Structure formats: C-alpha cells, structure tokens
Amino acid sequence: IGARCGPPPVVQFGDTLTFSKDSYKSGDSVQYKCPEYYKMNGSSIVRCQNGVWDEAPVCLEPCTARERDMEENNIQLKWIPNRKLYAEHGDSMEFQCKSGYEAPPGTAMRSYCLRGKLSYPKCFRRGFCVLDESAMLTNNINYSVSSIVENGQTITFQCIGELKTEDNLEAKCKQGKISYPKCVASKTCRIDQDELHINDIILDEMLNSDVLYEENDDVYFKCKTGSKKAKGKCSEGKLSYPSCRAQG
C-alpha cells in the first residue's frame, strides 16, 4: 500500500500532456492526448494506485479518403468533391459513382471508418452484367473470379463436377445482358458383352472393352468368323451394334 509507480504506460499514437517522470507516488495522475482526428477510447486521466497504473486509453486511428483509391473504384465523395476528407474512427463517409458509372444493386455507398481502415464501394461503367447465381446453377456452371462482368468483357465459365458443355463455355457481357452456356451430364457408352454374343461380333483388336465412349464416338467391330468389319456409334448414351448373325 502506498507503493510508487514507474513511468506511465506508453500509448500508441498518444502522449502525455506533461513530461514523463521515472517515479510517481501513489495517487499521482497523468493525462493523455491523441493527435488530431484520432479518437480516444478510455479515460484520458490515468492514476497511480499503490504501485499500479490504471488502464491506459487507446488512440483509434482516423481514415482518409484517398484520391487514388477513389479513382480505382470509380467513385467520388458525395458532399465534398475533389478534396481530401478525414473521418474519425466510427464516423462514416458517403460516396457516389463518377459520371458514366453505376453501382450494382444493393451496394452500400456509405462506409464507416474502422481503426484507419475504410472499405470503398465500387462502381462500374454502365452496361455491366451481374452474374445470376440461380441461372448459373440451372445451367450447371460457375464463375469464381467475380460476380460483376464489365460491359464488352468475355469470360469463361466452368462446368460443375464431371458435367460437360453443350457448346462453348465463353460468354460476353452486352449492355447488362449475358447468355449463359450450359453443361449437361456426359452421355457415354460402354461395351455390353451380351450384345457382342448376340450379334456374333467382337471388338476390333485395337479397342478395349472397358473404355467409355463419348457421345458420337464411332466404335469398330468385326465378325467372329471371317474378316468383315462393321461400325457402331455412341448416341444418347446407347451404343448401336452391327450384326454378323446369319439371317433366317
């Protein structure tokens, strides 16, 4: 009880109003200040009590709306254009799109300062496309790079899982509209040993009975007797088999 304290706690960005001493008696106090635009969290007065200092305050960093960041996101300050603006921690800044640009639906144009960090909304040149999650799901495709596609930009989708495309997976954004490609289940064919027996045929020597054949693939057979060759085709998941069985 009554023990003295050493120098007061160091506060990042902050300072005491008086010069710090090496020793303070119990009951002494010091007062802190934060730089301009920094917000103090906690009591500015810290007291030495029986050899222990009270908890020191924290100086919370402000935010700056930087011209470069606003330029990259195609935005500007809504109320104070063409001027730097500082905001204390917890305060907000409101932005608007630059001329010729617009924000996707639901974009929050007001951002709050959180300890020196400011999240900027982003605007895009008019005519951009917003990818439709439900449309992509219906067409069994995805695109993981971004949900926004610039007007005139061509992107390449991916099929979900093992599905395959019916056409080209590329699509172009044209004035807010995009045509989605579609992926479907692969309609493959496998050799049926019973069909080989029924039709008196065998696979050509170069083919493997365990191979999966893709849609529209040709499959070559030959008769069990003789050297006559015939061709089958994989279509809609079914393989057509030629027959070498004698008629009648």
Secondary structure in CASP SS format (residue, H / E / C, confidence):
PFRMAT SS
TARGET T0000
AUTHOR 0000-0000-0000
METHOD secondary structure of the structure
MODEL  1
I C 1.00
G C 1.00
A C 1.00
R C 1.00
C E 1.00
G C 1.00
P C 1.00
P C 1.00
P C 1.00
V C 1.00
V C 1.00
Q C 1.00
F C 1.00
G C 1.00
D E 1.00
T E 1.00
L C 1.00
T C 1.00
F C 1.00
S C 1.00
K C 1.00
D C 1.00
S C 1.00
Y E 1.00
K C 1.00
S C 1.00
G C 1.00
D C 1.00
S E 1.00
V E 1.00
Q E 1.00
Y E 1.00
K E 1.00
C C 1.00
P C 1.00
E C 1.00
Y C 1.00
Y C 1.00
K E 1.00
M E 1.00
N E 1.00
G C 1.00
S C 1.00
S C 1.00
I E 1.00
V E 1.00
R E 1.00
C E 1.00
Q E 1.00
N C 1.00
G C 1.00
V E 1.00
W E 1.00
D C 1.00
E C 1.00
A C 1.00
P C 1.00
V E 1.00
C E 1.00
L E 1.00
E C 1.00
P C 1.00
C E 1.00
T E 1.00
A E 1.00
R C 1.00
E H 1.00
R H 1.00
D H 1.00
M H 1.00
E H 1.00
E H 1.00
N C 1.00
N C 1.00
I E 1.00
Q E 1.00
L E 1.00
K C 1.00
W C 1.00
I C 1.00
P C 1.00
N C 1.00
R C 1.00
K C 1.00
L E 1.00
Y E 1.00
A E 1.00
E C 1.00
H C 1.00
G C 1.00
D C 1.00
S E 1.00
M E 1.00
E E 1.00
F E 1.00
Q E 1.00
C E 1.00
K C 1.00
S C 1.00
G C 1.00
Y E 1.00
E E 1.00
A C 1.00
P C 1.00
P C 1.00
G C 1.00
T C 1.00
A C 1.00
M C 1.00
R E 1.00
S E 1.00
Y E 1.00
C C 1.00
L E 1.00
R C 1.00
G C 1.00
K E 1.00
L C 1.00
S C 1.00
Y C 1.00
P C 1.00
K C 1.00
C C 1.00
F E 1.00
R E 1.00
R C 1.00
G C 1.00
F C 1.00
C E 1.00
V E 1.00
L C 1.00
D C 1.00
E H 1.00
S H 1.00
A H 1.00
M H 1.00
L H 1.00
T H 1.00
N C 1.00
N C 1.00
I E 1.00
N E 1.00
Y C 1.00
S C 1.00
V C 1.00
S C 1.00
S C 1.00
I E 1.00
V E 1.00
E C 1.00
N C 1.00
G C 1.00
Q C 1.00
T E 1.00
I E 1.00
T E 1.00
F C 1.00
Q E 1.00
C E 1.00
I C 1.00
G C 1.00
E C 1.00
L C 1.00
K E 1.00
T E 1.00
E C 1.00
D C 1.00
N C 1.00
L C 1.00
E E 1.00
A E 1.00
K E 1.00
C C 1.00
K E 1.00
Q C 1.00
G C 1.00
K E 1.00
I C 1.00
S C 1.00
Y C 1.00
P C 1.00
K C 1.00
C E 1.00
V E 1.00
A C 1.00
S C 1.00
K C 1.00
T C 1.00
C E 1.00
R E 1.00
I C 1.00
D C 1.00
Q H 1.00
D H 1.00
E H 1.00
L H 1.00
H H 1.00
I H 1.00
N C 1.00
D C 1.00
I E 1.00
I E 1.00
L E 1.00
D C 1.00
E C 1.00
M C 1.00
L C 1.00
N C 1.00
S C 1.00
D C 1.00
V C 1.00
L E 1.00
Y E 1.00
E C 1.00
E C 1.00
N C 1.00
D C 1.00
D E 1.00
V E 1.00
Y E 1.00
F E 1.00
K E 1.00
C E 1.00
K C 1.00
T C 1.00
G C 1.00
S C 1.00
K C 1.00
K E 1.00
A E 1.00
K E 1.00
G E 1.00
K E 1.00
C E 1.00
S E 1.00
E C 1.00
G C 1.00
K E 1.00
L E 1.00
S C 1.00
Y C 1.00
P C 1.00
S C 1.00
C C 1.00
R C 1.00
A C 1.00
Q C 1.00
G C 1.00
END
